[in-house]
């Protein structure tokens, strides 16, 4: 469509080549069954399906906004993060996260203020959050439910009419392939832009997360470390037809979960640089598994506990910075009856250890911010020590 091509040229002239490159890499096709625009990751490529009757009445400014919105869906990996969430609510939650980053917000685009109304104050709703944050609020906000119901009855779209799908909602290998496609696409756009052009600050965070490498290959390491603790199971899915009844019935796909406890040493001997290293590694673990992760921050006592879901924001404002003891987390887990298959402790190993070996596998993720010693030099009474800098497991 000429209007989309004109918008791509306008992006290059006025906004740099980042968005233009992303759009140029999408296979664009007319689809009158789509209400507005739909991005689909399928068969190793990213398709953008659009309805001309939606695009034609738009001004150039609004056309660019709609396309910018679609690019953000890709960069934020919204299609890959949906999982088993309600598609309509997830789409709205994604729009709420995206629309706050747009350089221009058309009058009919949804925002947290429009949708949640007075519940903004009731639930202390914060701006600039991710889609998972707004999805949870949609589950409990009465103001949002009334608005969505009224719009549905009036035949209006509560969001901005954009949708997204990916093969990655099926098996783990599908998800990895779709993620790699997204990374290659965004990487090409960054290379094309060469640091020029408008990329919203909020979007830069997602780009950093997309490409940030972990020092440790956690996926491989944890697979070996907790292989006996991973609970094997399956769940029904249309992705795999039933062996007995064929395509008329759902089959089953693997569904493996693990309960991890991650302890972050927040004592005074851990400087801000070391904490950043720890947080980056925790973020890498967060992406590895369909996990139930409990995070404990501890110096001489446990200062904070919280759950970390796969795409929730990691809390980087740590509590603590006092003395060091490795005993409190193990006592805390037992006292609070926290379900744990394995524990990973991020520390410089300067502290006193528990008197007895705990009944769960323990991995000490060692990092010395002062540059002295290595994992093999550390004497621990139980567990496995790995050096975050070198990723060399040493059993004890």
Secondary structure in CASP SS format (residue, H / E / C, confidence):
PFRMAT SS
TARGET T0000
AUTHOR 0000-0000-0000
METHOD secondary structure of the structure
MODEL  1
X C 1.00
X H 1.00
X H 1.00
X H 1.00
X H 1.00
X H 1.00
X H 1.00
X H 1.00
X H 1.00
X H 1.00
X H 1.00
X H 1.00
X H 1.00
X H 1.00
X H 1.00
X C 1.00
X C 1.00
X H 1.00
X H 1.00
X H 1.00
X H 1.00
X H 1.00
X H 1.00
X H 1.00
X H 1.00
X C 1.00
X E 1.00
X E 1.00
X E 1.00
X E 1.00
X C 1.00
X C 1.00
X C 1.00
X C 1.00
X C 1.00
X C 1.00
X E 1.00
X E 1.00
X E 1.00
X E 1.00
X E 1.00
X E 1.00
X C 1.00
X C 1.00
X E 1.00
X E 1.00
X E 1.00
X E 1.00
X E 1.00
X E 1.00
X C 1.00
X H 1.00
X H 1.00
X H 1.00
X H 1.00
X C 1.00
X C 1.00
X C 1.00
X C 1.00
X H 1.00
X H 1.00
X H 1.00
X H 1.00
X H 1.00
X H 1.00
X H 1.00
X H 1.00
X H 1.00
X H 1.00
X H 1.00
X H 1.00
X H 1.00
X H 1.00
X H 1.00
X H 1.00
X C 1.00
X C 1.00
X H 1.00
X H 1.00
X H 1.00
X H 1.00
X C 1.00
X C 1.00
X C 1.00
X C 1.00
X C 1.00
X H 1.00
X H 1.00
X H 1.00
X H 1.00
X H 1.00
X H 1.00
X H 1.00
X H 1.00
X H 1.00
X H 1.00
X H 1.00
X H 1.00
X H 1.00
X C 1.00
X C 1.00
X C 1.00
X C 1.00
X C 1.00
X C 1.00
X C 1.00
X C 1.00
X C 1.00
X C 1.00
X C 1.00
X C 1.00
X H 1.00
X H 1.00
X H 1.00
X H 1.00
X H 1.00
X C 1.00
X C 1.00
X H 1.00
X H 1.00
X H 1.00
X H 1.00
X C 1.00
X C 1.00
X C 1.00
X C 1.00
X C 1.00
X C 1.00
X C 1.00
X C 1.00
X H 1.00
X H 1.00
X H 1.00
X H 1.00
X H 1.00
X H 1.00
X H 1.00
X H 1.00
X H 1.00
X H 1.00
X C 1.00
X H 1.00
X H 1.00
X H 1.00
X H 1.00
X H 1.00
X H 1.00
X H 1.00
X H 1.00
X H 1.00
X H 1.00
X H 1.00
X H 1.00
X C 1.00
X C 1.00
X C 1.00
X C 1.00
X C 1.00
X C 1.00
X C 1.00
X C 1.00
X E 1.00
X E 1.00
X E 1.00
X E 1.00
X E 1.00
X H 1.00
X H 1.00
X H 1.00
X C 1.00
X C 1.00
X H 1.00
X H 1.00
X H 1.00
X H 1.00
X H 1.00
X H 1.00
X H 1.00
X H 1.00
X H 1.00
X H 1.00
X H 1.00
X H 1.00
X H 1.00
X H 1.00
X H 1.00
X H 1.00
X H 1.00
X H 1.00
X H 1.00
X H 1.00
X H 1.00
X H 1.00
X C 1.00
X C 1.00
X C 1.00
X C 1.00
X C 1.00
X C 1.00
X C 1.00
X H 1.00
X H 1.00
X H 1.00
X H 1.00
X H 1.00
X H 1.00
X H 1.00
X H 1.00
X H 1.00
X H 1.00
X H 1.00
X C 1.00
X C 1.00
X C 1.00
X C 1.00
X C 1.00
X C 1.00
X H 1.00
X H 1.00
X H 1.00
X H 1.00
X H 1.00
X H 1.00
X H 1.00
X H 1.00
X C 1.00
X C 1.00
X C 1.00
X C 1.00
X C 1.00
X E 1.00
X C 1.00
X C 1.00
X E 1.00
X E 1.00
X E 1.00
X E 1.00
X E 1.00
X E 1.00
X E 1.00
X E 1.00
X E 1.00
X C 1.00
X C 1.00
X C 1.00
X E 1.00
X E 1.00
X E 1.00
X E 1.00
X E 1.00
X E 1.00
X E 1.00
X E 1.00
X E 1.00
X C 1.00
X C 1.00
X E 1.00
X E 1.00
X E 1.00
X E 1.00
X E 1.00
X E 1.00
X E 1.00
X E 1.00
X E 1.00
X C 1.00
X C 1.00
X C 1.00
X C 1.00
X C 1.00
X C 1.00
X H 1.00
X H 1.00
X H 1.00
X H 1.00
X H 1.00
X H 1.00
X H 1.00
X H 1.00
X H 1.00
X H 1.00
X H 1.00
X H 1.00
X H 1.00
X H 1.00
X H 1.00
X H 1.00
X H 1.00
X C 1.00
X C 1.00
X E 1.00
X E 1.00
X E 1.00
X E 1.00
X E 1.00
X E 1.00
X E 1.00
X E 1.00
X C 1.00
X C 1.00
X C 1.00
X E 1.00
X E 1.00
X E 1.00
X E 1.00
X E 1.00
X E 1.00
X E 1.00
X C 1.00
X C 1.00
X C 1.00
X C 1.00
X C 1.00
X C 1.00
X C 1.00
X C 1.00
X C 1.00
X C 1.00
X C 1.00
X C 1.00
X C 1.00
X C 1.00
X C 1.00
X C 1.00
X E 1.00
X C 1.00
X H 1.00
X H 1.00
X H 1.00
X H 1.00
X H 1.00
X H 1.00
X H 1.00
X H 1.00
X H 1.00
X H 1.00
X C 1.00
X C 1.00
X C 1.00
X C 1.00
X C 1.00
X E 1.00
X E 1.00
X E 1.00
X E 1.00
X E 1.00
X E 1.00
X C 1.00
X C 1.00
X C 1.00
X C 1.00
X E 1.00
X C 1.00
X C 1.00
X C 1.00
X C 1.00
X C 1.00
X C 1.00
X C 1.00
X C 1.00
X E 1.00
X E 1.00
X E 1.00
X E 1.00
X E 1.00
X E 1.00
X C 1.00
X C 1.00
X C 1.00
X C 1.00
X C 1.00
X C 1.00
X C 1.00
X C 1.00
X H 1.00
X H 1.00
X H 1.00
X C 1.00
X C 1.00
X C 1.00
X C 1.00
X C 1.00
X C 1.00
X E 1.00
X E 1.00
X E 1.00
X E 1.00
X C 1.00
X C 1.00
X C 1.00
X C 1.00
X C 1.00
X C 1.00
X E 1.00
X E 1.00
X C 1.00
END
